[in-house]
Amino acid sequence: MSFYVYILRCADGSYYVGHTDDLEDRISAHQRGEVPGYTHTRRPVRLMFADEFATRQEALERERQIKGWSRAKKEALIAGNWHRLQRLTLASKTRDTLPKSAHPSASSFQRKDSVQDSLASNGPSTRSGRTGAGTGMPVGKLPNQLLAQLLSRVQPRDPRVIVGPGIGRDAAVIDAGGPRLLVAKSDPITFASDMIGWYAVHVNANDIACTGARPSWFLATVLLPAGAEPALVESVFGDLLDACEALGIDLVGGHTEITLGLDRPIVVGAMLGEVERERLVRPDGGRPGDALLLTKGIAIEGTAVLAREAAQRLAPLGVSPEELEDAARYIVEPGISVLVEAMAACNAVRVHAMHDPTEGGLATALHEMAEANQCGIVVEREAVEVLPLTRTVCRAAGLEPLGLLASGALLIAVAEEDSDRALASIRDAGIAARRIGSLVTADAGVIMVGKRGRTTVPRLPRDEVARFMTRSDQ
């Protein structure tokens, strides 16, 4: 005797999951309204999926499992999209580990359940993938000195702007009235051409999280090259929805167009979130004597991007197909989100400052954090965990791990006496973390201490991913 788990699509668009030992008879009963409960008032219904099991217990367990899934996961199962289903499963682990206090209560802002502007996008783009030419500036972030000169001309006129632009200040904070502050962030994805929507949501959410806020609303501007195929648009849109689903974020609007002169799609994200006034973590709140913590290790995003975008270049350099496949999965495991560890640290202690290393890697992030807090930093080289596949890829390609795109790691400054509690809370949330150094007075500079003594952390002219992607020997 066989048993079946089935999924019905109801007249209102919702899904119903059940199990039976006679599939044809059970579906007919649903159609006739003879099954009391959910489907009785939502007819007609249509069978979307069925799976066969040898025992009723197996079918019941599968039914319970699917009932607990999100709509996105159910639809991935119905479509037989195993890649997306795997991604959503990994993503749900991130969402499920968020502390309950990370989820806002009724907000002074109205949450919107529908996307206000139809989005589309051609496969994922890279974080900074344009090829430099001539004698202009290299691919990547503007040099800090030039950026500082530009930002010095910006003087917010509105007193409600609590945190404005500056080096190491990755999100703005605005007092919109009420018990919560509004936090705003914008960041493009121009390095990766795979899973670009996934990158866009997580990268912007990370900077919101670094203020102690919970990211809640996302807008995406999607620019597509001429000739973009509908399948590419659907893939990017699916990535955006999957990432928002994973973090409990609403996709509330944006803009999409075919743009002249592009050779790849670009997604520019804008993220909004809220934080209680007393929980705000300022980017300039660190002070000499603070302990400096680092989560996960380096360099998750850069390793994944290189494996996804440059596998054909890395293979001849000695990186095996198995290593490339595992490195490509870094984007979802251990993952590029820092929301879990940011919330865990804020729930345990008073966090003084947080900064997520992105373009330019940990080296650039340390300098940005030091500048934002007007202090120096001393780091123990042996305490910085370089992930195994990051070592493999960097060794093969001749890259410096400290300068590799490092989203997924988080720098946290806390009082010396709070460091153990913060580390314990982060680890209890399932995230690896360790103390790597201390904030010191500004005259010390940004120093790394290792077996070879004390060295100044270099200011790299551009991210190592960009350097490799544009290297002439490739």
C-alpha positions as CSV (number, residue, x, y, z in Angstrom):
1,M,0.0,0.0,0.0
2,S,1.3,3.5,-0.9
3,F,0.8,6.8,0.9
4,Y,1.0,10.2,-0.7
5,V,1.8,13.8,0.3
6,Y,0.2,16.4,-1.9
7,I,0.0,20.2,-2.4
8,L,-3.1,21.9,-3.7
9,R,-3.4,25.4,-5.1
10,C,-6.6,27.0,-3.9
11,A,-8.8,29.5,-5.6
12,D,-7.4,32.4,-3.5
13,G,-3.8,31.4,-4.6
14,S,-2.8,29.9,-1.2
15,Y,-1.4,26.3,-0.9
16,Y,-2.8,23.4,1.1
17,V,-0.6,20.4,2.1
18,G,-2.1,17.0,3.1
19,H,-1.5,13.3,2.9
20,T,-3.6,10.3,1.9
21,D,-3.6,6.6,0.9
22,D,-5.9,7.2,-2.1
23,L,-4.7,10.3,-4.0
24,E,-7.3,10.3,-6.7
25,D,-10.2,9.9,-4.4
26,R,-8.9,12.5,-1.9
27,I,-8.4,15.2,-4.6
28,S,-11.9,14.5,-5.9
29,A,-13.3,14.9,-2.4
30,H,-11.5,18.3,-2.0
31,Q,-13.0,19.4,-5.4
32,R,-16.5,18.4,-4.3
33,G,-16.1,20.3,-1.0
34,E,-16.4,17.0,1.0
35,V,-13.2,17.7,3.0
36,P,-14.2,20.1,5.9
37,G,-11.8,22.9,6.8
38,Y,-9.4,24.9,4.8
39,T,-10.2,23.9,1.2
40,H,-14.0,23.8,1.6
41,T,-14.3,27.5,1.1
42,R,-11.4,28.0,-1.3
43,R,-12.6,25.9,-4.3
44,P,-11.8,25.1,-7.0
45,V,-8.5,23.5,-6.1
46,R,-5.8,22.2,-8.3
47,L,-3.2,19.4,-7.7
48,M,0.3,20.9,-8.0
49,F,2.5,18.3,-6.5
50,A,2.4,14.7,-5.1
51,D,5.0,12.3,-3.7
52,E,4.7,8.7,-2.8
53,F,5.9,7.0,0.4
54,A,6.0,3.4,1.6
55,T,4.5,4.1,5.1
56,R,2.0,6.5,6.5
57,Q,4.5,7.7,9.1
58,E,6.9,8.8,6.4
59,A,4.1,10.6,4.6
60,L,3.0,12.3,7.8
61,E,6.5,13.5,8.6
62,R,6.9,14.9,5.1
63,E,3.5,16.6,5.3
64,R,4.5,18.3,8.6
65,Q,7.8,19.4,7.1
66,I,6.3,20.9,4.0
67,K,3.6,22.7,6.0
68,G,6.3,24.5,7.9
69,W,7.9,25.8,4.7
70,S,7.6,29.3,3.3
71,R,5.6,29.9,0.1
72,A,8.8,30.3,-1.8
73,K,10.1,26.9,-0.7
74,K,6.7,25.2,-1.6
75,E,6.9,26.8,-5.1
76,A,10.5,25.7,-5.6
77,L,9.4,22.1,-4.7
78,I,6.4,22.3,-7.1
79,A,8.7,23.6,-9.9
80,G,11.3,21.0,-9.2
81,N,13.9,23.8,-8.8
82,W,16.2,21.9,-6.5
83,H,18.9,24.6,-6.6
84,R,16.6,27.2,-5.4
85,L,15.1,24.9,-2.8
86,Q,18.6,24.2,-1.4
87,R,19.3,27.9,-1.3
88,L,16.1,28.7,0.6
89,T,16.8,25.9,3.0
90,L,20.2,27.3,3.8
91,A,18.8,30.8,4.0
92,S,16.1,29.7,6.4
93,K,18.8,28.6,8.9
94,T,20.0,32.2,8.9
95,R,16.5,33.5,9.5
96,D,15.6,31.0,12.2
97,T,18.7,31.8,14.2
98,L,17.8,35.5,14.5
99,P,17.0,36.4,18.2
100,K,13.3,37.2,18.7
101,S,14.2,40.7,19.8
102,A,15.7,41.3,16.4
103,H,12.2,41.4,14.9
104,P,10.5,44.7,15.3
105,S,7.1,45.1,16.9
106,A,4.4,47.2,15.3
107,S,6.2,49.9,13.4
108,S,5.5,53.6,13.0
109,F,6.1,52.9,9.3
110,Q,3.5,51.0,7.3
111,R,4.9,47.6,6.1
112,K,4.0,46.9,2.5
113,D,3.4,43.3,1.3
114,S,3.5,44.0,-2.4
115,V,6.2,45.1,-4.7
116,Q,5.3,48.5,-6.1
117,D,7.5,48.4,-9.2
118,S,8.1,45.4,-11.3
119,L,11.8,44.4,-11.1
120,A,13.9,42.5,-13.5
121,S,17.5,41.7,-13.9
122,N,20.1,39.9,-16.0
123,G,22.3,37.5,-14.0
124,P,24.1,38.7,-11.0
125,S,26.8,41.3,-11.5
126,T,30.0,41.9,-9.6
127,R,30.7,44.2,-6.8
128,S,33.1,46.3,-8.7
129,G,33.7,44.5,-12.0
130,R,34.3,47.3,-14.5
131,T,37.6,47.1,-16.2
132,G,39.9,50.0,-15.7
133,A,41.4,51.7,-18.7
134,G,43.9,54.4,-19.4
135,T,45.5,56.3,-16.6
136,G,42.3,56.8,-14.5
137,M,41.6,55.4,-11.1
138,P,41.6,51.6,-10.7
139,V,38.5,49.5,-10.4
140,G,36.9,49.6,-6.9
141,K,36.2,52.1,-4.2
142,L,37.4,55.6,-4.4
143,P,40.7,56.3,-2.6
144,N,39.8,57.3,1.0
145,Q,41.7,60.6,0.7
146,L,39.7,61.6,-2.3
147,L,36.4,60.4,-0.8
148,A,37.2,62.3,2.4
149,Q,37.7,65.5,0.4
150,L,34.4,65.1,-1.3
151,L,32.5,64.3,1.8
152,S,34.0,67.2,3.7
153,R,31.8,69.4,1.4
154,V,28.6,67.7,2.7
155,Q,27.1,69.4,5.7
156,P,23.6,68.1,6.6
157,R,21.2,71.0,7.1
158,D,18.5,69.0,8.8
159,P,19.2,68.5,12.5
160,R,17.3,65.2,12.4
161,V,20.3,63.7,10.6
162,I,22.0,61.9,13.5
163,V,24.6,60.1,11.4
164,G,25.6,61.5,8.0
165,P,28.2,60.5,5.5
166,G,31.9,59.9,6.3
167,I,34.7,57.4,6.0
168,G,33.6,54.2,7.8
169,R,30.1,55.4,8.1
170,D,28.1,53.0,5.9
171,A,24.6,53.9,6.9
172,A,22.7,57.1,7.6
173,V,20.6,57.5,10.8
174,I,17.6,59.9,10.8
175,D,15.3,60.9,13.6
176,A,11.9,60.6,12.1
177,G,10.1,61.0,15.4
178,G,8.7,58.3,17.6
179,P,10.6,55.7,19.7
180,R,12.6,54.4,16.8
181,L,15.3,55.9,14.5
182,L,15.2,55.3,10.7
183,V,18.4,53.8,9.3
184,A,19.1,54.1,5.5
185,K,21.7,52.4,3.3
186,S,22.5,52.2,-0.5
187,D,25.0,50.0,-2.2
188,P,25.5,48.6,-5.7
189,I,26.6,45.2,-6.8
190,T,29.1,45.4,-9.7
191,F,31.5,42.5,-9.0
192,A,29.4,39.4,-9.2
193,S,27.4,38.1,-12.2
194,D,25.9,35.2,-10.4
195,M,23.2,35.5,-7.7
196,I,23.4,39.3,-8.0
197,G,20.0,39.8,-6.3
198,W,21.1,37.7,-3.3
199,Y,24.3,39.8,-2.9
200,A,22.4,43.1,-3.2
201,V,19.9,42.3,-0.3
202,H,22.5,40.9,2.0
203,V,25.2,43.5,1.5
204,N,22.7,46.4,2.2
205,A,21.2,44.5,5.1
206,N,24.6,44.1,6.7
207,D,25.3,47.8,6.9
208,I,21.9,48.4,8.5
209,A,22.7,45.6,11.1
210,C,26.0,47.4,11.9
211,T,23.9,50.2,13.6
212,G,22.1,47.7,15.7
213,A,19.0,48.1,13.5
214,R,16.8,45.5,11.9
215,P,16.6,45.8,8.1
216,S,13.0,45.8,7.0
217,W,12.4,47.4,3.6
218,F,14.4,47.0,0.4
219,L,14.2,48.8,-3.0
220,A,16.2,47.7,-6.0
221,T,17.2,49.6,-9.1
222,V,18.0,47.0,-11.7
223,L,19.9,48.0,-14.9
224,L,20.0,45.5,-17.7
225,P,22.2,45.4,-20.8
226,A,20.6,45.4,-24.2
227,G,19.6,41.9,-25.3
228,A,18.8,40.6,-21.8
229,E,16.7,37.4,-21.9
230,P,13.6,37.0,-19.8
231,A,15.1,33.9,-18.1
232,L,17.9,36.2,-16.7
233,V,15.4,38.7,-15.4
234,E,13.4,35.9,-13.7
235,S,16.6,34.6,-12.1
236,V,17.6,37.9,-10.6
237,F,14.1,38.7,-9.4
238,G,14.0,35.2,-7.8
239,D,17.3,35.9,-6.0
240,L,16.0,39.2,-4.7
241,L,12.8,37.5,-3.3
242,D,14.7,34.6,-1.9
243,A,17.1,36.8,0.0
244,C,14.3,39.0,1.3
245,E,12.4,35.9,2.4
246,A,15.5,34.6,4.2
247,L,15.9,37.8,6.3
248,G,12.3,38.7,6.8
249,I,12.5,41.8,4.6
250,D,9.8,43.3,2.4
251,L,10.7,44.2,-1.2
252,V,8.7,47.5,-1.5
253,G,9.7,49.0,-4.8
254,G,12.5,50.1,-7.2
255,H,13.1,50.6,-10.9
256,T,14.0,48.4,-13.8
257,E,15.3,49.3,-17.2
258,I,17.3,48.2,-20.2
259,T,20.4,50.5,-20.2
260,L,22.6,51.5,-23.1
261,G,26.3,50.7,-22.8
262,L,26.2,48.0,-20.1
263,D,28.0,44.6,-20.6
264,R,26.4,43.1,-17.5
265,P,23.4,43.8,-15.2
266,I,23.9,46.0,-12.2
267,V,21.7,46.1,-9.1
268,V,21.7,49.2,-6.9
269,G,20.0,48.4,-3.6
270,A,18.5,50.8,-0.9
271,M,17.7,49.3,2.5
272,L,15.7,50.9,5.3
273,G,15.5,49.7,8.9
274,E,14.7,50.8,12.4
275,V,16.4,50.8,15.7
276,E,15.3,51.8,19.2
277,R,17.0,55.0,20.2
278,E,18.8,53.4,23.2
279,R,20.1,50.5,21.0
280,L,21.7,52.6,18.3
281,V,25.3,51.6,17.6
282,R,27.2,54.5,16.1
283,P,30.0,53.9,13.7
284,D,32.2,56.4,15.8
285,G,31.3,54.9,19.2
286,G,34.5,52.9,19.7
287,R,37.2,54.1,22.2
288,P,40.8,53.2,23.1
289,G,40.8,50.1,25.4
290,D,37.9,48.4,23.6
291,A,38.3,44.8,22.6
292,L,38.0,44.1,18.9
293,L,36.1,40.9,17.8
294,L,35.8,39.3,14.4
295,T,33.1,36.8,13.4
296,K,33.4,33.8,11.0
297,G,36.7,34.7,9.4
298,I,37.9,36.0,6.0
299,A,37.2,36.2,3.1
300,I,33.8,34.6,2.5
301,E,32.4,36.8,-0.3
302,G,35.6,37.2,-2.2
303,T,36.3,33.5,-2.2
304,A,32.7,32.8,-3.5
305,V,32.9,35.5,-6.1
306,L,36.2,34.2,-7.5
307,A,34.9,30.6,-7.6
308,R,31.7,31.7,-9.4
309,E,33.2,34.3,-11.7
310,A,36.7,33.0,-12.4
311,A,36.6,29.2,-12.1
312,Q,38.1,28.8,-15.6
313,R,41.1,31.0,-14.6
314,L,41.6,29.3,-11.2
315,A,41.5,25.7,-12.4
316,P,44.8,25.9,-14.4
317,L,46.4,27.5,-11.3
318,G,45.7,24.3,-9.3
319,V,42.3,24.8,-7.7
320,S,40.4,21.5,-8.0
321,P,36.8,21.3,-9.3
322,E,35.7,20.1,-5.8
323,E,37.4,23.1,-4.2
324,L,35.8,25.5,-6.6
325,E,32.4,24.0,-6.0
326,D,32.8,24.2,-2.2
327,A,34.2,27.8,-2.5
328,A,31.2,28.8,-4.6
329,R,28.9,27.7,-1.8
330,Y,30.5,30.1,0.6
331,I,27.9,32.7,-0.4
332,V,25.3,30.6,1.5
333,E,27.4,28.6,3.9
334,P,28.9,30.1,6.0
335,G,27.0,32.9,4.2
336,I,27.5,36.6,3.7
337,S,24.9,37.9,6.2
338,V,26.1,39.3,9.5
339,L,22.6,40.0,10.9
340,V,22.6,37.1,13.4
341,E,25.9,38.0,15.0
342,A,25.1,41.7,15.1
343,M,21.8,41.1,16.9
344,A,23.4,38.5,19.2
345,A,26.1,40.9,20.3
346,C,23.7,43.8,20.8
347,N,21.4,41.6,22.9
348,A,24.2,40.6,25.2
349,V,26.2,43.8,25.8
350,R,26.4,47.5,24.9
351,V,28.2,47.4,21.6
352,H,30.4,50.5,21.0
353,A,30.9,50.1,17.2
354,M,30.5,47.6,14.4
355,H,31.9,47.5,10.8
356,D,31.6,44.8,8.2
357,P,34.7,44.3,5.9
358,T,33.5,44.5,2.3
359,E,35.5,45.8,-0.7
360,G,39.2,46.0,0.2
361,G,38.8,43.2,2.7
362,L,39.8,43.2,6.4
363,A,42.8,45.5,5.8
364,T,40.6,48.3,4.4
365,A,37.9,47.8,7.0
366,L,40.4,48.2,9.9
367,H,41.6,51.5,8.5
368,E,38.0,52.6,8.0
369,M,37.0,51.7,11.5
370,A,40.1,53.4,12.9
371,E,39.3,56.6,11.0
372,A,35.6,56.6,11.9
373,N,36.5,56.2,15.6
374,Q,39.6,58.5,15.6
375,C,41.7,55.8,17.2
376,G,44.4,53.2,16.3
377,I,43.9,49.4,16.2
378,V,46.3,46.6,17.1
379,V,45.5,43.2,15.7
380,E,47.1,39.8,16.4
381,R,47.8,38.3,13.1
382,E,47.4,34.7,14.3
383,A,44.0,35.5,15.7
384,V,42.6,36.4,12.3
385,E,41.1,33.2,10.8
386,V,41.6,32.9,7.1
387,L,39.1,30.3,5.9
388,P,40.6,27.1,4.3
389,L,39.3,27.7,0.8
390,T,40.3,31.4,1.0
391,R,43.9,30.2,1.6
392,T,43.7,27.8,-1.3
393,V,42.3,30.3,-3.8
394,C,44.6,33.1,-2.7
395,R,47.7,30.9,-2.7
396,A,46.9,29.7,-6.2
397,A,46.1,33.2,-7.6
398,G,48.8,35.1,-5.7
399,L,46.4,37.2,-3.7
400,E,46.5,38.7,-0.2
401,P,43.6,37.4,1.9
402,L,43.6,40.6,4.0
403,G,42.6,42.5,0.9
404,L,39.9,40.2,-0.4
405,L,36.2,41.2,-0.5
406,A,35.1,40.0,3.0
407,S,31.3,40.4,3.5
408,G,30.1,37.7,5.9
409,A,32.6,38.8,8.6
410,L,31.9,41.4,11.2
411,L,34.2,43.6,13.3
412,I,32.7,44.4,16.7
413,A,34.1,46.8,19.3
414,V,33.0,46.3,22.9
415,A,34.3,47.2,26.4
416,E,37.1,45.0,27.6
417,E,35.0,43.6,30.4
418,D,32.1,42.8,28.0
419,S,34.2,40.8,25.4
420,D,33.6,37.4,26.9
421,R,29.9,37.8,27.2
422,A,29.6,39.2,23.6
423,L,31.6,36.2,22.3
424,A,29.5,33.7,24.2
425,S,26.3,35.2,22.9
426,I,27.5,35.1,19.3
427,R,28.7,31.6,19.6
428,D,25.4,30.5,21.2
429,A,23.8,31.8,18.0
430,G,25.9,29.3,16.0
431,I,28.4,31.8,14.7
432,A,32.2,31.4,15.1
433,A,33.9,34.5,16.7
434,R,37.1,35.4,18.4
435,R,38.9,38.4,19.8
436,I,41.6,39.6,17.3
437,G,42.9,42.8,19.0
438,S,42.1,46.1,20.6
439,L,41.3,49.7,19.9
440,V,44.2,52.0,21.0
441,T,45.1,55.7,20.7
442,A,45.3,57.2,17.3
443,D,49.1,57.8,17.3
444,A,49.7,54.0,17.2
445,G,48.2,53.7,13.8
446,V,46.7,50.4,12.4
447,I,49.1,47.7,13.4
448,M,49.3,43.9,13.0
449,V,51.4,41.9,15.5
450,G,52.7,38.5,14.4
451,K,55.7,36.2,14.4
452,R,57.7,38.7,12.4
453,G,57.0,41.5,14.8
454,R,54.8,44.6,14.3
455,T,53.9,45.8,10.9
456,T,51.5,48.4,9.6
457,V,48.4,47.1,8.0
458,P,48.7,48.1,4.3
459,R,46.3,50.4,2.6
460,L,45.6,48.5,-0.6
461,P,44.8,50.5,-3.7
462,R,41.9,48.2,-4.7
463,D,40.3,45.0,-3.7
464,E,42.1,41.8,-4.6
465,V,39.1,40.4,-6.5
466,A,39.2,43.4,-8.8
467,R,43.0,43.1,-9.2
468,F,42.7,39.5,-10.2
469,M,39.7,40.0,-12.5
470,T,41.5,42.8,-14.4
471,R,45.0,41.4,-14.3
472,S,46.7,41.4,-17.7
473,D,48.2,37.9,-17.3
474,Q,44.6,36.6,-17.4
